[in-house]
């Protein structure tokens, strides 16, 4: 994986002197596994809870709910790779080469699908707010299913190169040699980072354009429901991009430093970039556990559904009342806003 343990954890020869990075490796081997453990726990709990609430209380034919469902699945897909990278930072890659390729592939599938579903949700909000009379602002259920399928195909296609460039290589780790799951060549590393950044920047431009138009429109209206929906999607998208922008910048700089491109061939600067990489990575990877938090604090209906579910779990309710509540939730056609 081009941005996992990476060559920055090695001791490089900078201008005929060894650049000692033992402290960087030690920092990564402690901070990342601990942080990933928290993220994994929160992501599994929160996103599974989102899926349960969608299944029990929401109308899955709602266009927005279709994408919330896919976004939760995307976050769970992304999360499945984190335990392997947590172990990697402690002991190096102790698994097989095929698992190295699969885990890297799963990571990028989750990354690209998250970007695509957040972008398509933003475009839908843009159409609903800025062009409410357009037929595109009220898409059919079949359209939502088709777009979901298309987004996953694109994500898988974008992640497929990782199956080619990921390989096991011998790396120095904590004063001894161990196996690493890395890019096979410098060329593949550059290609992977470039693709990731281009993909991210295109989505960033599209989302930025949509929200500039949305903000201009909602300042002229007093629709609380519409504003609340925009607010939720905006929070989710904003946090995702705020978290990933620094990370994508750092992995680009890191690629230059790893390949000793001036002026990044300076040892002290390279160490600083490594520390920035670890911190930005922790922030970026935490996105998979944050979406459920926004559903709770911004999504009124989701918060109501959560309260209802917890009430039913921890109190003895009247069976008739429970049945009536289920029927009412079943016929509701709104989204989790």
Backbone torsions as a table, in degrees:
resi	resn	phi	psi	omega
1	UNK	NA	127.0	-170.8
2	UNK	-64.6	-23.3	-177.2
3	UNK	-122.6	29.0	179.3
4	UNK	-92.6	-108.0	-178.5
5	UNK	-74.4	-34.2	170.4
6	UNK	56.8	162.9	-176.7
7	UNK	-68.5	-11.7	-178.3
8	UNK	-68.9	-15.7	179.9
9	UNK	-82.7	-1.2	-178.4
10	UNK	-93.5	169.1	174.9
11	UNK	-93.8	112.4	-178.9
12	UNK	-95.4	159.0	175.8
13	UNK	-96.6	99.6	179.9
14	UNK	-100.2	110.9	176.9
15	UNK	51.0	53.4	174.6
16	UNK	66.6	15.9	174.4
17	UNK	-134.7	145.3	-176.2
18	UNK	-73.8	132.4	177.1
19	UNK	-95.9	101.5	-176.2
20	UNK	-76.3	122.2	-178.1
21	UNK	-122.5	27.9	-179.7
22	UNK	-60.5	-38.0	-179.4
23	UNK	-67.7	-34.2	178.3
24	UNK	-66.4	-45.3	179.3
25	UNK	-61.7	-42.5	-180.0
26	UNK	-63.6	-41.9	178.1
27	UNK	-60.2	-46.5	-179.7
28	UNK	-65.2	-37.6	-176.9
29	UNK	-72.3	-16.7	178.1
30	UNK	-102.2	-52.7	-173.4
31	UNK	-66.5	-46.0	-173.9
32	UNK	-68.0	-48.3	178.1
33	UNK	-59.0	-40.7	180.0
34	UNK	-64.7	-47.5	-178.5
35	UNK	-65.4	-42.9	179.1
36	UNK	-61.4	-35.2	179.1
37	UNK	-61.7	-41.4	178.1
38	UNK	-66.8	-46.1	-179.2
39	UNK	-61.5	-44.0	-179.9
40	UNK	-60.1	-46.7	-179.3
41	UNK	-61.6	-47.3	-178.8
42	UNK	-67.5	-39.6	-178.6
43	UNK	-66.3	-46.9	179.7
44	UNK	-61.8	-45.8	-179.1
45	UNK	-63.8	-50.9	-175.2
46	UNK	-67.6	-46.8	-176.1
47	UNK	-73.5	-33.7	174.2
48	UNK	-66.0	-37.5	176.7
49	UNK	-62.5	-40.7	177.2
50	UNK	-60.3	-44.3	-179.6
51	UNK	-64.4	-39.8	179.6
52	UNK	-65.1	-45.2	-179.1
53	UNK	-65.2	-40.0	176.1
54	UNK	-60.0	-43.2	-177.7
55	UNK	-69.3	-38.0	-174.5
56	UNK	-86.6	-34.8	-168.4
57	UNK	-119.1	-17.2	-171.3
58	UNK	-111.0	158.9	175.8
59	UNK	-87.3	108.1	-176.1
60	UNK	-73.0	-2.8	174.9
61	UNK	-85.5	-8.0	175.9
62	UNK	-66.5	132.9	-176.3
63	UNK	-59.0	-45.0	-179.3
64	UNK	-66.0	-41.2	179.9
65	UNK	-63.9	-30.9	176.4
66	UNK	-60.1	-42.7	-178.2
67	UNK	-78.4	-30.2	173.6
68	UNK	-64.8	-40.1	176.2
69	UNK	-59.8	-49.0	-179.4
70	UNK	-65.8	-35.2	179.1
71	UNK	-66.7	-38.9	177.2
72	UNK	-65.3	-41.1	177.4
73	UNK	-64.3	-41.7	178.5
74	UNK	-60.1	-43.2	178.7
75	UNK	-63.6	-37.8	178.4
76	UNK	-68.9	-38.5	176.0
77	UNK	-60.9	-46.1	178.7
78	UNK	-60.3	-40.5	-176.4
79	UNK	-66.2	-32.3	-176.3
80	UNK	-61.2	-24.1	179.6
81	UNK	-84.3	-18.3	-174.4
82	UNK	-63.6	-38.6	178.3
83	UNK	-58.9	-36.3	-179.4
84	UNK	-67.4	-39.9	179.5
85	UNK	-72.8	-30.4	176.3
86	UNK	-63.9	-43.7	177.6
87	UNK	-66.0	-38.1	-179.4
88	UNK	-57.3	-41.9	-177.9
89	UNK	-71.7	-17.2	179.9
90	UNK	-91.6	-49.2	-173.0
91	UNK	-119.8	2.0	-171.5
92	UNK	83.4	-176.7	-178.3
93	UNK	-82.0	110.8	-176.2
94	UNK	-103.5	7.3	-177.9
95	UNK	-105.6	-177.9	-177.2
96	UNK	-77.6	167.3	179.0
97	UNK	-67.8	-37.9	179.6
98	UNK	-63.7	-36.4	177.8
99	UNK	-70.6	-32.3	174.7
100	UNK	-59.5	-46.6	-179.8
101	UNK	-65.5	-42.4	-177.7
102	UNK	-66.1	-46.2	-178.6
103	UNK	-63.2	-41.6	177.3
104	UNK	-63.7	-42.0	178.5
105	UNK	-62.0	-43.5	179.4
106	UNK	-64.4	-41.3	178.2
107	UNK	-56.7	-50.7	-176.7
108	UNK	-72.5	-30.4	175.4
109	UNK	-63.1	-43.9	176.9
110	UNK	-65.3	-39.6	-179.8
111	UNK	-64.4	-51.4	-177.1
112	UNK	-68.7	-38.8	-179.8
113	UNK	-66.8	-36.4	177.1
114	UNK	-61.2	-45.6	179.0
115	UNK	-61.2	-45.7	-176.2
116	UNK	-65.6	-44.1	-178.1
117	UNK	-70.8	-35.2	174.8
118	UNK	-66.7	-37.6	178.5
119	UNK	-67.7	-43.7	-178.4
120	UNK	-68.8	-33.9	175.7
121	UNK	-64.7	-38.8	178.9
122	UNK	-67.2	-42.1	178.6
123	UNK	-62.0	-41.2	178.7
124	UNK	-63.7	-42.7	176.5
125	UNK	-62.3	-38.6	178.8
126	UNK	-61.4	-46.0	-179.9
127	UNK	-66.2	-41.1	-178.2
128	UNK	-67.3	-32.5	-176.6
129	UNK	-92.3	-47.2	-174.0
130	UNK	-84.8	-33.8	-179.8
131	UNK	-127.4	62.7	-174.3
132	UNK	-65.6	-22.5	-178.6
133	UNK	-89.1	-6.6	179.8
134	UNK	-73.5	146.7	177.1
135	UNK	-62.9	-27.8	-179.3
136	UNK	-69.8	-19.6	-179.1
137	UNK	-78.4	-13.4	177.5
138	UNK	-127.6	67.8	-177.1
139	UNK	-69.1	157.1	179.1
140	UNK	-81.9	164.3	178.3
141	UNK	-59.6	-41.3	-179.5
142	UNK	-62.0	-33.2	177.9
143	UNK	-66.3	-41.0	178.4
144	UNK	-63.2	-42.0	179.0
145	UNK	-64.9	-44.1	-179.8
146	UNK	-62.5	-45.2	-180.0
147	UNK	-64.6	-38.1	177.9
148	UNK	-61.9	-46.2	179.0
149	UNK	-61.4	-42.4	-179.4
150	UNK	-64.8	-41.9	179.7
151	UNK	-62.6	-39.5	178.6
152	UNK	-68.5	-38.0	178.0
153	UNK	-63.3	-44.9	179.0
154	UNK	-63.1	-42.2	-179.7
155	UNK	-62.7	-45.2	179.2
156	UNK	-64.4	-41.9	178.5
157	UNK	-62.1	-41.0	179.6
158	UNK	-68.6	-28.6	-178.5
159	UNK	-87.4	-14.5	-176.3
160	UNK	-57.2	-38.7	178.9
161	UNK	-56.1	-25.5	-179.8
162	UNK	-63.4	-24.8	176.6
163	UNK	-69.9	-24.6	-178.9
164	UNK	-86.7	-44.3	-172.4
165	UNK	-90.2	-14.5	179.9
166	UNK	-78.7	132.8	-178.4
167	UNK	-156.5	163.2	176.5
168	UNK	-87.4	128.8	177.5
169	UNK	-133.4	152.5	177.9
170	UNK	-78.9	129.9	-179.6
171	UNK	-135.4	148.9	171.4
172	UNK	-75.7	129.6	-177.7
173	UNK	-144.3	117.7	179.9
174	UNK	56.7	43.2	174.8
175	UNK	83.6	2.3	178.2
176	UNK	-143.0	166.7	-179.2
177	UNK	-88.1	138.7	175.0
178	UNK	-146.3	176.8	-178.9
179	UNK	-88.5	143.8	178.1
180	UNK	-126.2	149.1	176.3
181	UNK	-97.8	98.6	-169.9
182	UNK	-133.8	176.7	170.8
183	UNK	-70.5	143.6	-178.3
184	UNK	-68.0	-39.4	-177.3
185	UNK	-137.2	166.1	176.6
186	UNK	-62.8	-37.5	-179.8
187	UNK	-60.0	-44.5	179.6
188	UNK	-65.7	-35.4	178.9
189	UNK	-64.1	-43.5	179.1
190	UNK	-64.7	-42.4	179.2
191	UNK	-62.0	-45.6	-178.1
192	UNK	-62.8	-46.1	-179.6
193	UNK	-66.1	-40.8	180.0
194	UNK	-63.6	-44.6	179.1
195	UNK	-61.8	-43.4	-179.5
196	UNK	-62.1	-43.0	-179.0
197	UNK	-72.1	-38.9	178.3
198	UNK	-64.6	-45.9	178.4
199	UNK	-57.3	-45.6	-178.3
200	UNK	-65.7	-43.2	-176.6
201	UNK	-67.4	-38.7	177.9
202	UNK	-61.2	-46.0	178.7
203	UNK	-63.7	-39.0	-179.7
204	UNK	-62.2	-42.2	179.2
205	UNK	-65.1	-45.0	-179.6
206	UNK	-62.3	-47.3	-179.8
207	UNK	-64.0	-42.0	179.2
208	UNK	-60.4	-45.0	178.3
209	UNK	-60.7	-46.2	-178.2
210	UNK	-60.5	-43.4	-176.4
211	UNK	-75.9	-27.1	173.0
212	UNK	-64.1	-42.6	178.4
213	UNK	-68.1	-40.4	-179.2
214	UNK	-64.5	-47.8	-179.0
215	UNK	-62.2	-35.7	176.4
216	UNK	-66.0	-33.0	-178.4
217	UNK	-78.4	-44.6	-174.0
218	UNK	-71.6	-18.4	174.9
219	UNK	-68.2	-14.6	-179.2
220	UNK	-103.6	3.0	-178.7
221	UNK	-130.4	160.1	178.9
222	UNK	-120.8	28.6	179.5
223	UNK	-75.9	105.6	-178.4
224	UNK	-65.3	-39.1	-179.6
225	UNK	-63.8	-47.0	-179.3
226	UNK	-64.8	-42.8	179.9
227	UNK	-63.9	-37.1	179.2
228	UNK	-65.8	-41.1	178.4
229	UNK	-63.1	-44.0	178.6
230	UNK	-63.9	-39.6	-178.8
231	UNK	-62.1	-42.0	-179.4
232	UNK	-65.5	-50.7	-179.2
233	UNK	-62.3	-39.4	179.6
234	UNK	-61.8	-43.6	179.5
235	UNK	-61.3	-45.6	-179.3
236	UNK	-62.7	-48.3	-178.0
237	UNK	-67.8	-43.1	-177.5
238	UNK	-61.3	-46.4	-178.9
239	UNK	-65.0	-38.3	178.7
240	UNK	-60.7	-50.0	-176.0
241	UNK	-73.1	-35.6	176.9
242	UNK	-62.8	-37.0	179.0
243	UNK	-72.5	-37.2	-172.8
244	UNK	-90.9	-23.1	-179.9
245	UNK	-59.7	-52.7	178.8
246	UNK	-59.9	-37.9	-178.7
247	UNK	-63.5	-44.8	-179.9
248	UNK	-66.8	-34.5	175.4
249	UNK	-65.7	-43.9	-176.6
250	UNK	-67.3	-40.0	-179.6
251	UNK	-67.9	-27.2	174.6
252	UNK	-68.9	-46.6	177.8
253	UNK	-64.1	-34.8	-179.1
254	UNK	-66.5	-38.6	177.4
255	UNK	-62.0	-40.3	177.8
256	UNK	-65.6	-42.4	-179.1
257	UNK	-68.0	-40.9	-179.3
258	UNK	-62.9	-30.5	-178.1
259	UNK	-101.3	15.9	173.0
260	UNK	56.2	42.4	176.9
261	UNK	-84.0	122.7	179.3
262	UNK	-60.0	143.6	0.5
263	UNK	-89.9	16.0	-175.6
264	UNK	-84.9	7.5	177.5
265	UNK	-85.9	8.2	177.0
266	UNK	-81.0	130.5	-175.0
267	UNK	-60.7	-48.8	-177.8
268	UNK	-61.9	-41.7	178.8
269	UNK	-65.6	-39.5	179.3
270	UNK	-62.4	-40.0	178.6
271	UNK	-65.1	-41.5	178.3
272	UNK	-62.8	-40.1	177.7
273	UNK	-64.7	-38.3	178.4
274	UNK	-62.0	-44.5	178.1
275	UNK	-64.2	-42.1	177.8
276	UNK	-62.0	-37.5	178.5
277	UNK	-60.5	-46.8	-179.1
278	UNK	-62.7	-45.5	-178.2
279	UNK	-65.3	-47.4	-179.8
280	UNK	-64.0	-33.6	179.1
281	UNK	-67.3	-42.1	178.0
282	UNK	-60.4	-43.8	-179.6
283	UNK	-65.4	-47.0	-176.9
284	UNK	-64.0	-43.6	-175.9
285	UNK	-71.9	-15.6	179.7
286	UNK	-75.1	-7.4	-177.4
287	UNK	-60.1	-30.2	-175.2
288	UNK	-67.3	-16.6	179.4
289	UNK	-108.2	-1.0	-175.0
290	UNK	-90.4	-29.3	-176.9
291	UNK	-56.1	-46.4	177.5
292	UNK	-58.9	-30.6	178.5
293	UNK	-64.0	-41.4	179.5
294	UNK	-69.5	-34.2	176.7
295	UNK	-61.1	-37.9	-177.9
296	UNK	-72.4	-45.8	-172.4
297	UNK	-87.7	-22.2	-178.9
298	UNK	-113.0	-36.5	-178.7
299	UNK	-80.6	107.5	-176.4
300	UNK	-63.7	-47.0	-178.0
301	UNK	-65.8	-39.8	178.9
302	UNK	-62.0	-42.7	179.0
303	UNK	-63.2	-38.5	177.8
304	UNK	-65.7	-42.5	178.4
305	UNK	-63.5	-40.2	179.5
306	UNK	-62.8	-42.7	177.8
307	UNK	-62.7	-41.5	179.8
308	UNK	-63.1	-43.3	-178.4
309	UNK	-66.1	-43.5	178.7
310	UNK	-65.5	-36.2	178.2
311	UNK	-63.9	-42.4	179.7
312	UNK	-68.7	-31.8	-179.2
313	UNK	-73.8	-37.0	-171.3
314	UNK	-110.9	9.6	176.0
315	UNK	-141.2	155.8	179.4
316	UNK	-90.0	103.9	-177.9
317	UNK	-96.4	160.4	175.0
318	UNK	-67.5	127.0	-179.2
319	UNK	-55.8	-36.7	-180.0
320	UNK	-65.7	-43.1	179.3
321	UNK	-63.5	-39.1	178.9
322	UNK	-63.0	-42.3	-179.5
323	UNK	-64.9	-42.2	178.6
324	UNK	-62.2	-39.1	179.6
325	UNK	-65.4	-39.5	179.6
326	UNK	-65.2	-41.8	179.8
327	UNK	-63.7	-42.3	-179.9
328	UNK	-62.9	-41.3	179.3
329	UNK	-69.7	-32.3	-178.7
330	UNK	-67.9	-37.6	-176.6
331	UNK	-85.7	-4.6	178.7
332	UNK	-73.6	133.7	-176.3
333	UNK	-110.2	11.5	179.6
334	UNK	-85.3	175.6	175.7
335	UNK	-96.7	-173.8	-176.1
336	UNK	-81.3	19.7	177.1
337	UNK	-80.0	NA	NA
